[in-house]
Amino acid sequence: MERLVEANEFETDDVAAAVFTATQDLDAEFPAQAARRMGWEHVALMCAHEMAVPDAPARCIRALILVNTTRAAHELRNVYLRGARHLRSRGTQGL
């Protein structure tokens, strides 16, 4: 979460909502708890499971942050951690 905020330079008040997905092997805590710990008390948050796709990476969390901004979509930066960069090259460019 911190890396997403740093890369895109937005404030908590700019965030309208966030959706988090996690693979089913991650079940110790809701991913949205990280946002709450960062002070996102008034942001709508939702968690869901990732689809069980063959050969998809395990132990993966994705975040979709809806931010109020004047920047164009191409100016926003996606953040990939711990080898997740390959997710963009697996035919998921439109996701």
GUNU-136416 format. One record per residue: residue in three letters; x, y, z of N, C-alpha, C in turn. Coordinates in nm, 3 decimals, always signed. Each point is the difference from the previous one (the first is absolute). Layout:
<recs>
res | nxx | nyy | nzz | caxx | cayy | cazz | cxx | cyy | czz
ALA | X | Y | Z | X | Y | Z | X | Y | Z
...
</recs>
This chain:
<recs>
res | nxx | nyy | nzz | caxx | cayy | cazz | cxx | cyy | czz
MET | +0.083 | -0.118 | +0.000 | -0.083 | +0.118 | +0.000 | +0.088 | +0.125 | +0.000
GLU | +0.101 | -0.002 | +0.083 | +0.088 | +0.117 | +0.006 | +0.067 | +0.026 | -0.134
ARG | +0.041 | -0.105 | -0.069 | +0.066 | +0.016 | -0.130 | -0.097 | +0.057 | -0.104
LEU | -0.127 | -0.040 | +0.004 | -0.099 | +0.057 | -0.092 | -0.018 | +0.149 | +0.025
VAL | -0.010 | +0.038 | +0.126 | -0.018 | +0.141 | +0.035 | +0.123 | +0.081 | -0.043
GLU | +0.119 | -0.051 | +0.030 | +0.123 | +0.071 | -0.037 | +0.012 | +0.015 | -0.152
ALA | -0.025 | -0.106 | -0.074 | +0.017 | +0.002 | -0.145 | -0.096 | +0.095 | -0.068
ASN | -0.117 | +0.022 | +0.059 | -0.103 | +0.082 | -0.064 | -0.028 | +0.131 | +0.072
GLU | +0.067 | +0.023 | +0.111 | -0.007 | +0.127 | +0.073 | -0.143 | +0.048 | +0.025
PHE | -0.082 | -0.086 | +0.058 | -0.135 | +0.043 | +0.036 | -0.016 | -0.002 | +0.151
GLU | -0.098 | +0.074 | +0.046 | -0.032 | +0.010 | +0.143 | -0.120 | -0.088 | +0.031
THR | -0.016 | -0.035 | +0.125 | -0.114 | -0.082 | +0.041 | -0.133 | +0.063 | -0.042
ASP | -0.011 | +0.131 | +0.009 | -0.124 | +0.068 | -0.038 | -0.030 | -0.010 | -0.149
ASP | +0.101 | -0.037 | -0.082 | -0.021 | -0.016 | -0.143 | -0.061 | -0.135 | -0.035
VAL | +0.003 | -0.095 | +0.094 | -0.043 | -0.137 | -0.028 | -0.152 | -0.012 | +0.020
ALA | -0.070 | -0.042 | -0.106 | -0.144 | -0.020 | +0.008 | -0.033 | -0.139 | +0.053
ALA | +0.075 | -0.102 | -0.046 | -0.027 | -0.138 | +0.041 | +0.119 | -0.087 | -0.041
ALA | +0.005 | -0.119 | +0.058 | +0.105 | -0.095 | -0.035 | -0.058 | -0.141 | +0.005
VAL | +0.039 | -0.081 | -0.098 | -0.040 | -0.140 | -0.006 | +0.127 | -0.084 | +0.006
PHE | +0.001 | -0.099 | +0.086 | +0.114 | -0.089 | +0.016 | -0.044 | -0.142 | -0.032
THR | +0.083 | -0.071 | -0.076 | -0.024 | -0.142 | -0.021 | +0.121 | -0.076 | +0.052
ALA | -0.024 | -0.120 | +0.045 | +0.107 | -0.086 | +0.050 | -0.025 | -0.142 | -0.047
THR | +0.108 | -0.071 | -0.024 | -0.016 | -0.142 | -0.034 | -0.051 | -0.072 | +0.125
GLN | -0.065 | -0.113 | -0.021 | -0.068 | -0.069 | +0.110 | +0.096 | -0.058 | +0.104
ASP | +0.129 | -0.006 | -0.031 | +0.097 | -0.050 | +0.097 | +0.039 | +0.106 | +0.104
LEU | -0.044 | +0.123 | -0.019 | +0.025 | +0.106 | +0.097 | -0.127 | +0.023 | +0.081
ASP | +0.002 | -0.043 | +0.126 | -0.123 | +0.006 | +0.079 | +0.023 | +0.046 | +0.144
ALA | +0.115 | +0.059 | +0.030 | +0.028 | +0.042 | +0.137 | -0.062 | +0.135 | +0.035
GLU | -0.022 | +0.084 | -0.101 | -0.052 | +0.134 | +0.025 | -0.058 | +0.056 | -0.130
PHE | -0.094 | +0.091 | +0.011 | -0.053 | +0.067 | -0.118 | +0.106 | +0.097 | -0.053
PRO | +0.028 | +0.000 | -0.130 | +0.099 | +0.094 | -0.053 | -0.032 | +0.146 | +0.028
ALA | -0.127 | +0.033 | +0.011 | -0.039 | +0.139 | +0.026 | +0.047 | +0.050 | +0.137
GLN | +0.036 | -0.090 | +0.088 | +0.050 | +0.041 | +0.132 | +0.125 | +0.087 | -0.013
ALA | +0.082 | -0.024 | -0.103 | +0.119 | +0.083 | -0.022 | -0.039 | +0.145 | -0.026
ALA | -0.107 | +0.019 | -0.078 | -0.047 | +0.136 | -0.026 | -0.055 | +0.064 | +0.127
ARG | -0.073 | -0.074 | +0.079 | -0.053 | +0.055 | +0.126 | +0.114 | +0.042 | +0.093
ARG | +0.107 | -0.081 | +0.005 | +0.114 | +0.035 | +0.085 | +0.071 | +0.126 | -0.048
MET | -0.015 | +0.030 | -0.129 | +0.060 | +0.122 | -0.056 | -0.089 | +0.122 | +0.022
GLY | -0.115 | -0.018 | +0.063 | -0.088 | +0.112 | +0.028 | -0.114 | +0.019 | -0.098
TRP | -0.024 | -0.097 | -0.086 | -0.109 | +0.011 | -0.096 | -0.132 | -0.035 | +0.070
GLU | -0.038 | +0.080 | +0.096 | -0.119 | -0.025 | +0.081 | -0.131 | +0.031 | -0.073
HIS | +0.003 | +0.097 | -0.091 | -0.123 | +0.042 | -0.067 | -0.007 | -0.044 | -0.146
VAL | +0.088 | -0.092 | -0.038 | +0.005 | -0.052 | -0.137 | -0.080 | -0.130 | -0.006
ALA | -0.083 | -0.015 | -0.102 | -0.073 | -0.125 | -0.020 | +0.099 | -0.107 | -0.045
LEU | +0.005 | -0.112 | +0.072 | +0.093 | -0.108 | -0.030 | -0.077 | -0.131 | -0.019
MET | +0.046 | -0.082 | -0.092 | -0.063 | -0.130 | -0.022 | +0.108 | -0.103 | -0.032
CYS | -0.019 | -0.121 | +0.050 | +0.091 | -0.111 | -0.028 | -0.076 | -0.110 | -0.073
ALA | +0.073 | -0.074 | -0.084 | -0.058 | -0.112 | -0.074 | +0.111 | -0.101 | -0.029
HIS | -0.041 | -0.119 | -0.042 | +0.096 | -0.102 | -0.040 | +0.031 | +0.012 | -0.149
GLU | +0.124 | -0.031 | -0.035 | +0.040 | -0.011 | -0.140 | -0.062 | -0.125 | -0.059
MET | -0.020 | -0.002 | -0.129 | -0.047 | -0.119 | -0.069 | +0.108 | -0.108 | +0.007
ALA | -0.040 | -0.124 | +0.007 | +0.093 | -0.112 | +0.002 | +0.035 | -0.037 | -0.144
VAL | +0.099 | +0.066 | -0.057 | +0.042 | -0.023 | -0.138 | +0.120 | -0.094 | +0.001
PRO | +0.002 | -0.102 | -0.086 | +0.114 | -0.092 | -0.004 | +0.132 | +0.075 | -0.022
ASP | +0.101 | -0.038 | +0.076 | +0.135 | +0.058 | -0.008 | +0.009 | +0.147 | +0.041
ALA | -0.104 | +0.052 | +0.062 | +0.007 | +0.137 | +0.052 | +0.091 | +0.002 | +0.123
PRO | +0.063 | +0.112 | +0.028 | +0.089 | +0.006 | +0.116 | -0.077 | -0.017 | +0.131
ALA | +0.063 | -0.065 | +0.095 | -0.057 | -0.015 | +0.134 | +0.042 | +0.120 | +0.085
ARG | -0.065 | +0.013 | +0.115 | +0.035 | +0.104 | +0.097 | +0.008 | +0.138 | -0.064
CYS | -0.107 | +0.038 | -0.068 | -0.002 | +0.125 | -0.077 | -0.115 | +0.089 | +0.048
ILE | +0.031 | +0.125 | +0.024 | -0.100 | +0.101 | +0.036 | +0.004 | +0.108 | -0.108
ARG | -0.118 | +0.039 | -0.046 | -0.010 | +0.110 | -0.096 | -0.085 | +0.110 | +0.062
ALA | +0.032 | +0.123 | -0.037 | -0.074 | +0.115 | +0.051 | -0.041 | +0.088 | -0.116
LEU | -0.126 | +0.040 | -0.001 | -0.053 | +0.096 | -0.097 | -0.041 | +0.122 | +0.081
ILE | +0.073 | +0.108 | -0.015 | -0.025 | +0.121 | +0.077 | -0.067 | +0.102 | -0.092
LEU | -0.117 | +0.047 | +0.038 | -0.074 | +0.100 | -0.077 | +0.031 | +0.136 | +0.060
VAL | +0.074 | +0.080 | -0.075 | +0.052 | +0.127 | +0.049 | -0.060 | +0.116 | -0.078
ASN | -0.043 | +0.104 | +0.069 | -0.043 | +0.123 | -0.064 | +0.126 | +0.078 | -0.038
THR | +0.020 | +0.019 | -0.130 | +0.121 | +0.066 | -0.048 | -0.027 | +0.071 | -0.132
THR | +0.085 | +0.094 | -0.031 | -0.008 | +0.067 | -0.130 | +0.099 | -0.061 | -0.098
ARG | +0.080 | -0.096 | +0.046 | +0.099 | -0.064 | -0.087 | -0.068 | -0.101 | -0.094
ALA | +0.059 | -0.017 | -0.117 | -0.048 | -0.099 | -0.097 | +0.040 | -0.140 | +0.047
ALA | -0.072 | -0.101 | -0.046 | +0.027 | -0.137 | +0.042 | +0.145 | -0.042 | -0.029
HIS | +0.056 | +0.043 | -0.111 | +0.138 | -0.039 | -0.033 | +0.104 | +0.065 | +0.092
GLU | -0.041 | +0.100 | +0.076 | +0.091 | +0.065 | +0.095 | +0.005 | -0.070 | +0.135
LEU | -0.093 | -0.090 | +0.025 | -0.002 | -0.074 | +0.126 | +0.090 | -0.121 | -0.010
ARG | +0.060 | -0.040 | +0.109 | +0.099 | -0.108 | +0.001 | -0.053 | -0.123 | +0.072
ASN | +0.009 | -0.115 | -0.067 | -0.029 | -0.128 | +0.064 | +0.122 | -0.043 | +0.078
VAL | -0.021 | -0.072 | +0.107 | +0.112 | -0.048 | +0.083 | -0.008 | -0.151 | +0.008
TYR | +0.111 | -0.065 | -0.030 | +0.009 | -0.146 | +0.006 | +0.111 | -0.037 | +0.097
LEU | -0.031 | -0.080 | +0.099 | +0.098 | -0.040 | +0.101 | +0.029 | -0.149 | -0.007
ARG | +0.118 | -0.036 | +0.043 | +0.041 | -0.140 | +0.016 | -0.028 | -0.085 | -0.124
GLY | +0.047 | +0.043 | -0.113 | -0.012 | -0.081 | -0.121 | -0.135 | +0.005 | -0.069
ALA | -0.091 | +0.084 | +0.044 | -0.134 | +0.004 | -0.058 | -0.004 | +0.070 | -0.136
ARG | +0.110 | +0.058 | -0.044 | +0.004 | +0.072 | -0.128 | -0.048 | -0.089 | -0.116
HIS | +0.027 | -0.129 | +0.008 | -0.040 | -0.091 | -0.108 | -0.152 | -0.008 | -0.016
LEU | -0.077 | +0.048 | +0.095 | -0.145 | -0.003 | -0.014 | -0.046 | +0.084 | -0.119
ARG | +0.071 | +0.106 | -0.033 | -0.035 | +0.082 | -0.116 | +0.033 | -0.069 | -0.131
SER | +0.094 | -0.094 | +0.002 | +0.041 | -0.067 | -0.123 | -0.073 | -0.132 | -0.022
ARG | -0.092 | -0.039 | +0.089 | -0.071 | -0.127 | -0.012 | -0.134 | +0.016 | -0.069
GLY | -0.015 | +0.103 | -0.081 | -0.128 | +0.020 | -0.068 | -0.100 | +0.074 | +0.087
THR | +0.049 | +0.072 | +0.102 | -0.090 | +0.072 | +0.089 | +0.008 | +0.150 | -0.022
GLN | +0.050 | +0.044 | -0.114 | +0.017 | +0.142 | -0.024 | -0.130 | +0.077 | +0.018
GLY | -0.111 | -0.060 | -0.032 | -0.128 | +0.069 | +0.011 | -0.061 | -0.006 | +0.139
LEU | +0.065 | -0.066 | +0.093 | -0.057 | -0.013 | +0.135 | +0.060 | +0.098 | +0.095
</recs>
